[in-house]
Every structure is written in C-alpha cells, then in structure tokens.
Amino acid sequence: MWSFEREQLESPDVNSKAVPLSKPVVATTVQDVGSTKSTSPAVNNVGGTSPTSNTSFQDMGGQIAAVPPEGRFYAYIHNIADDNTWRYTLIFASRDIADQWWRAVSTSTVTLLQNIQRISPQFYTHDPRQWNICLFFTDPRVVTIADQFRGKFSMVLENDRVGRGISILPTQNIVDYTSGNWFTIRSRSNPNNYWFYDESQGFIVSSSTHHTSFQITAPDLAVGTILIGTDDITITAQNHGYATPGAANATGGNSLQVAGASSQVAFRFKFSDLKSGRFITNSSIPGNAILYMSHGRAGSGWEIWQ
C-alpha cells in the first residue's frame, strides 16, 4: 500500500482580510490562506507596536538563527501502460533539485521526455512503451539534461505488482510552488512568524499574531508553472498592491512597502531571495519591518506556506 500527498492550492477569498493567529504553529499543518485562522501563539498585536523580542528571527547585525539543511526528497513515478512493471522511486538531493529537474524535463524540446507527466510534487507518470525513464542517464538523446543532475538525482526500481511490496515514502509536508497562487510567508527558523501587511505603518512586518495572504507570480511564465529559484517573481499583498523595497533613505529604510497596483510598476525579486536570506527583520523599526537586502544575504530565510 502506498500513499502520496497531493497539494491543493486555491486563491483565497479576495474579500477577506489579514487573519489573526491564535494557536501554536505546527510545521506540518497546512493552513487555508486568506479565510481561516492560522496557528500561532498570541503575543503582541503588530498594529503599531513591536512583538516581543523572540518574534523576530533576525536582527540586523545580530546572530542568524540556525536552519536545518534540507534533506532528500522522494517521489514515485508510475507506469501508466500496465500499472504493474517499471515503477520507480525517484530520489532527489533536495526539494529544490526535484523542481529544477521537472522544469528541465517539462520545457525540453526532446520529444521523449514529453512522456513524463507531473501529477503532484511526489507523483509522476511515464509510459515505457514510448520511453523508459530508467534510460535517463544513459540515453545520449537526453544527455544534455541528464548531465545537469548527475550526483543530484537517482532512482530505484520497485517490485512489480506481483511482488506485493513497494517502498513507503516518508511524510514530506510541502506546498506546491505554483506561479499565480496565494500563500502565506513564514520564517524557516521560527514558523510562528509570518509576513503581515500592517496598513497603519505601510510596511510588511514579521508577526506572530497575524498574517497576510500574498500572490506570488512569475510574470514571464505561464500561470501554474512550478517555480524554481532563478525565476523572477512579483509579490502582491491581498486586497492591496505589489510589495516593493522602499528608498534607502525613506522612513523604514528599504523595508517592504505596498502601493496600489494601478499606480505602481511591479518590483521583481528572485524566487530564491525568500529562502536565501535576502529578506530580514529589523527590530529597530517599529513592528519588526521586513527589509530587502539587494546585495548579500543576512537572514535565515523564509518559506511560502498555505
């Protein structure tokens, strides 16, 4: 018996507001954004006052909180020809490598690879009558793609159905990084801390009591494309406008500000900026404003969640 996780990403109710948080966050809990309460301990409201000191994972010039390294990522690939043979477990060095592999496969002009389909982050299909994925590292026709993933990706052949056994993948609680969808953004080192657009200050701040839903879109890609680190993205606050770094000498420094979409050119970030530490918090600015570091990295990173 096997199971796999299929993520369902839906746009929140566009009429809803930022949602107060009430219970401790459990990292494995998936929240419905924009319409339900997230889970986080109640501390200070960010409506003009700073949360308690432990709600900020990064203070400028302070110590960077430790974030455990990402581990291996697993997925099944199923044979749709006979539902019996040539079934594999795919093993990637990380979740990011898995998404990069899918981008390379799905955008390739090599006809053979069009036989591979992604059903969810942990479930793929192939049809060995057309081309068997076991040839990925040996078929010269796909060598330019395969060479990018040598040492980062492998696969294990599972028993045929008569073998009455198949590897059970470990639980991997993830969100599908789909362009155009709505997410919350939370700290990788402290999942209790979320991005919240505080209208009273005009900044996006780090809060353990509230969160705002953000739409993350890659303007150069089709809606629904799985995002990878090198993609340009825009970040839009629900019911407001694009997030953009303020001027270096403006109130709040280069804190993330939000302006109406009709009067603003969307600022483009890299998708990798979230995880890599280019967004930090600064407790010297009221409300622990989120700042964007255009050069260098100083924080432990953020992740998109639902």
C-alpha positions as CSV (number, residue, x, y, z in Angstrom):
1,M,0.0,0.0,0.0
2,W,1.3,3.4,-0.8
3,S,0.3,7.0,-0.4
4,F,1.3,10.3,-1.7
5,E,0.5,13.9,-0.9
6,R,-1.3,16.0,-3.4
7,E,-1.3,19.6,-2.6
8,Q,-4.4,21.7,-3.5
9,L,-3.7,25.4,-4.0
10,E,-6.6,27.8,-4.3
11,S,-6.8,31.5,-4.3
12,P,-8.3,32.8,-1.1
13,D,-11.4,34.8,-0.8
14,V,-10.4,38.2,-2.3
15,N,-12.7,40.0,0.1
16,S,-11.1,38.6,3.2
17,K,-8.6,40.5,5.4
18,A,-5.4,39.6,7.1
19,V,-6.2,36.9,9.6
20,P,-5.2,36.9,13.3
21,L,-3.3,33.9,14.6
22,S,-4.3,32.1,17.7
23,K,-2.7,28.8,18.4
24,P,0.9,27.5,18.3
25,V,2.1,26.7,14.7
26,V,2.8,23.1,13.9
27,A,5.1,22.9,11.0
28,T,3.2,20.0,9.4
29,T,-0.2,21.8,9.5
30,V,-1.3,23.2,6.1
31,Q,-3.4,26.3,6.6
32,D,-6.1,27.7,4.3
33,V,-4.9,31.1,3.5
34,G,-7.0,34.2,3.4
35,S,-10.1,32.7,5.0
36,T,-9.2,30.8,8.2
37,K,-7.1,31.4,11.2
38,S,-3.5,30.3,11.1
39,T,-2.0,28.8,14.2
40,S,0.4,30.8,16.3
41,P,0.8,31.8,20.0
42,A,-1.0,35.1,20.8
43,V,1.6,37.8,21.7
44,N,1.6,41.4,20.9
45,N,-0.5,42.7,18.0
46,V,1.6,44.4,15.3
47,G,-0.8,47.3,14.9
48,G,1.8,49.9,15.6
49,T,3.7,48.0,18.4
50,S,6.6,45.7,18.3
51,P,6.0,42.0,19.1
52,T,8.0,40.5,21.9
53,S,11.7,40.1,21.2
54,N,11.5,36.4,20.4
55,T,9.2,37.0,17.5
56,S,12.0,38.3,15.3
57,F,14.3,35.7,13.9
58,Q,16.9,38.2,12.6
59,D,18.0,41.5,13.9
60,M,20.3,43.5,11.7
61,G,23.8,42.9,12.9
62,G,22.7,40.1,15.2
63,Q,23.1,36.3,15.1
64,I,21.5,34.3,12.3
65,A,19.2,31.6,13.6
66,A,20.2,28.1,12.6
67,V,18.0,26.4,10.0
68,P,18.4,22.6,9.5
69,P,19.7,21.7,6.0
70,E,17.1,20.4,3.6
71,G,17.2,16.6,3.2
72,R,16.5,14.2,0.5
73,F,13.2,14.4,-1.4
74,Y,11.3,11.4,-2.7
75,A,8.7,10.8,-5.4
76,Y,7.0,7.9,-7.2
77,I,6.9,7.5,-10.9
78,H,4.2,5.2,-12.1
79,N,3.9,3.1,-15.3
80,I,0.6,4.1,-16.9
81,A,0.9,1.5,-19.6
82,D,0.2,-1.6,-17.4
83,D,0.0,-0.4,-13.8
84,N,2.4,-3.3,-12.9
85,T,6.0,-3.0,-14.1
86,W,8.7,-0.3,-14.4
87,R,7.6,1.6,-11.3
88,Y,10.3,3.7,-9.6
89,T,11.1,5.7,-6.5
90,L,12.9,8.9,-7.5
91,I,15.4,10.2,-5.0
92,F,16.5,13.9,-5.3
93,A,19.2,15.6,-3.2
94,S,16.5,18.2,-2.2
95,R,13.1,19.5,-3.0
96,D,14.7,22.3,-5.0
97,I,16.5,19.8,-7.1
98,A,13.3,18.0,-7.8
99,D,11.6,21.2,-9.0
100,Q,14.6,22.0,-11.2
101,W,14.5,18.6,-12.7
102,W,10.9,18.9,-13.5
103,R,11.5,22.4,-15.1
104,A,14.3,20.9,-17.3
105,V,12.2,17.9,-18.3
106,S,8.9,19.8,-18.9
107,T,10.5,22.5,-21.0
108,S,12.8,20.2,-23.0
109,T,12.4,20.0,-26.8
110,V,13.4,16.3,-26.6
111,T,10.1,14.6,-27.6
112,L,11.0,11.5,-25.5
113,L,10.7,13.5,-22.3
114,Q,7.1,14.6,-23.0
115,N,6.1,11.2,-22.0
116,I,6.8,12.1,-18.3
117,Q,3.9,13.9,-16.5
118,R,3.8,15.5,-13.1
119,I,0.6,14.7,-11.1
120,S,1.8,16.2,-7.8
121,P,5.1,17.1,-6.1
122,Q,5.6,13.4,-5.2
123,F,3.9,11.6,-8.0
124,Y,4.8,11.3,-11.7
125,T,3.9,9.0,-14.5
126,H,5.7,7.6,-17.6
127,D,4.8,5.3,-20.4
128,P,7.7,2.8,-21.0
129,R,6.2,1.9,-24.4
130,Q,7.3,5.3,-25.6
131,W,10.4,5.8,-23.4
132,N,11.5,4.3,-20.1
133,I,12.8,6.7,-17.5
134,C,15.5,4.2,-16.5
135,L,17.4,5.4,-19.6
136,F,17.6,8.9,-18.2
137,F,21.3,8.8,-17.5
138,T,22.3,6.5,-20.4
139,D,20.3,7.6,-23.5
140,P,22.5,10.0,-25.5
141,R,19.4,11.8,-26.7
142,V,18.8,13.3,-23.3
143,V,22.4,13.7,-22.1
144,T,22.4,17.5,-22.1
145,I,19.6,17.4,-19.5
146,A,20.8,14.3,-17.6
147,D,24.3,15.8,-17.1
148,Q,22.8,18.6,-15.0
149,F,21.5,16.1,-12.5
150,R,24.3,13.6,-12.1
151,G,25.1,13.2,-8.4
152,K,21.8,15.0,-7.5
153,F,19.2,12.5,-8.6
154,S,18.8,8.7,-8.7
155,M,16.0,6.2,-9.0
156,V,15.3,2.8,-7.6
157,L,13.2,0.1,-9.4
158,E,10.2,-1.1,-7.3
159,N,8.8,-4.5,-7.3
160,D,6.3,-5.5,-9.9
161,R,2.8,-5.7,-8.5
162,V,3.1,-9.5,-8.0
163,G,6.0,-8.7,-5.7
164,R,3.3,-7.4,-3.3
165,G,5.5,-4.6,-1.9
166,I,6.5,-1.1,-2.7
167,S,8.6,1.5,-0.8
168,I,6.6,3.7,1.5
169,L,7.8,7.3,1.1
170,P,8.4,9.3,4.3
171,T,6.0,12.1,5.2
172,Q,7.0,15.3,3.4
173,N,4.8,18.2,4.2
174,I,5.2,20.7,1.4
175,V,3.4,23.3,-0.6
176,D,3.5,23.2,-4.4
177,Y,5.3,26.3,-5.6
178,T,2.8,27.2,-8.3
179,S,3.1,30.6,-10.0
180,G,-0.1,32.7,-9.6
181,N,-1.3,31.1,-6.4
182,W,-1.8,32.6,-2.9
183,F,0.4,31.8,0.0
184,T,1.4,32.9,3.5
185,I,5.1,33.5,4.0
186,R,6.7,32.3,7.2
187,S,10.2,32.1,8.8
188,R,12.2,29.0,8.2
189,S,13.8,29.2,11.6
190,N,10.7,30.1,13.5
191,P,7.4,29.0,11.7
192,N,5.4,31.1,14.2
193,N,6.5,34.3,12.4
194,Y,4.6,35.4,9.3
195,W,4.7,38.3,6.9
196,F,1.8,40.7,7.7
197,Y,1.0,43.9,5.9
198,D,0.4,46.4,8.6
199,E,-1.7,49.2,7.0
200,S,-1.1,51.5,9.9
201,Q,2.6,51.6,9.1
202,G,2.5,51.0,5.4
203,F,5.1,48.2,5.8
204,I,5.2,44.4,5.7
205,V,6.3,43.2,9.1
206,S,7.1,40.0,10.8
207,S,4.3,39.0,13.1
208,S,3.5,36.0,15.4
209,T,-0.2,37.1,15.7
210,H,-1.3,38.0,12.2
211,H,-0.6,37.0,8.6
212,T,-1.5,38.3,5.2
213,S,-2.0,36.3,2.0
214,F,0.4,37.1,-0.9
215,Q,0.1,36.2,-4.5
216,I,3.5,35.1,-5.9
217,T,3.7,35.3,-9.7
218,A,6.4,34.7,-12.3
219,P,5.5,37.4,-14.9
220,D,7.5,35.7,-17.7
221,L,5.9,32.2,-17.2
222,A,2.5,30.7,-17.7
223,V,0.2,30.7,-14.7
224,G,0.5,27.3,-12.9
225,T,4.2,26.8,-13.7
226,I,6.2,25.3,-10.9
227,L,8.6,28.0,-9.6
228,I,12.4,27.5,-9.2
229,G,15.0,29.7,-7.6
230,T,16.1,31.6,-10.7
231,D,12.6,32.8,-11.7
232,D,11.7,36.5,-11.5
233,I,8.7,36.9,-9.3
234,T,6.3,39.6,-8.1
235,I,4.7,39.6,-4.6
236,T,1.2,41.1,-4.2
237,A,-0.5,41.7,-0.9
238,Q,-4.1,40.6,-0.8
239,N,-6.5,43.4,-1.4
240,H,-3.6,45.8,-1.9
241,G,-0.7,46.1,-4.3
242,Y,2.8,44.9,-5.1
243,A,5.4,44.6,-2.5
244,T,8.5,46.8,-3.3
245,P,11.6,47.9,-1.3
246,G,11.4,51.5,-0.1
247,A,14.1,54.0,-0.9
248,A,17.2,53.7,1.1
249,N,16.7,57.0,2.9
250,A,12.9,56.7,3.3
251,T,11.1,56.1,6.6
252,G,11.8,52.5,7.5
253,G,14.8,52.2,5.3
254,N,14.5,49.6,2.5
255,S,11.5,48.0,4.2
256,L,8.9,46.3,2.0
257,Q,6.2,48.7,1.2
258,V,2.9,48.2,-0.6
259,A,1.2,50.5,-3.1
260,G,-1.8,50.2,-5.3
261,A,-1.2,48.0,-8.4
262,S,-2.7,50.6,-10.7
263,S,-0.1,53.2,-9.8
264,Q,2.9,51.0,-9.4
265,V,5.4,49.1,-11.6
266,A,5.8,45.6,-10.1
267,F,9.2,45.1,-8.5
268,R,10.8,41.8,-9.5
269,F,12.5,39.6,-6.9
270,K,14.2,36.3,-7.5
271,F,12.2,33.3,-6.1
272,S,15.4,32.2,-4.4
273,D,15.5,35.5,-2.4
274,L,12.9,34.2,0.0
275,K,14.9,31.2,1.1
276,S,18.4,32.5,0.7
277,G,18.2,35.2,3.4
278,R,17.8,38.5,1.4
279,F,14.7,39.3,3.4
280,I,15.4,40.1,7.1
281,T,13.7,41.8,10.0
282,N,15.0,44.8,11.8
283,S,13.7,45.3,15.4
284,S,14.9,48.9,15.4
285,I,11.9,49.7,13.1
286,P,8.6,49.6,14.8
287,G,6.7,46.4,14.2
288,N,9.8,44.4,13.1
289,A,9.6,45.5,9.5
290,I,10.8,43.2,6.7
291,L,13.8,44.6,4.8
292,Y,15.1,43.5,1.5
293,M,18.9,43.2,1.0
294,S,19.6,43.8,-2.7
295,H,23.2,42.7,-2.1
296,G,24.4,40.0,0.2
297,R,22.4,37.7,2.5
298,A,21.9,38.2,6.2
299,G,18.9,36.2,7.3
300,S,18.0,32.5,7.7
301,G,15.3,32.7,5.1
302,W,11.5,32.4,4.6
303,E,9.2,29.8,3.0
304,I,5.9,30.1,1.3
305,W,3.1,28.1,3.0
306,Q,-0.6,27.6,2.9
